[in-house]
Amino acid sequence: MDRAVGARIASRRAALGWSQARLATAVGVSFQQLQKYESGLNRVSASRLHRIAGVLGAPVADFFPDPAEPPSHDRDAPPLNREARGMLAAFARIQEAPVRRALVQLVQALAA
């Protein structure tokens, strides 16, 4: 769960075009601490997550996995590379659900 929350923080930050240093300053933590949150090495407390969500302009619930999705048990998954993070950030900015679904289908078809 800590890695999932951290990954969502990193994704939202990247979608806004913010650096880790900028978010760390806005939240009131060190750059290194934010890195630990985003990597899942350190757990984000509820109050800190509330602050991060407010700074990033997102509801706290956005930082938790969708309960309808099966949990990921791949703890050794490599971190996303820059290209994948950029794609996720752009995807998160798409407001229309049918367009997002179509893109997911396209990517899945290309990867098959």
Sequence and secondary structure as in RCSB ss.txt:
>XXXX:A:sequence
MDRAVGARIASRRAALGWSQARLATAVGVSFQQLQKYESGLNRVSASRLHRIAGVLGAPVADFFPDPAEPPSHDR
DAPPLNREARGMLAAFARIQEAPVRRALVQLVQALAA
>XXXX:A:secstr
 HHHHHHHHHHHHHHTT  HHHHHHHHTS HHHHHHHHHTSS   HHHHHHHHHHHT  GGGGS  TTS     T
T     HHHHHHHHHHHT   HHHHHHHHHHHHHHH 
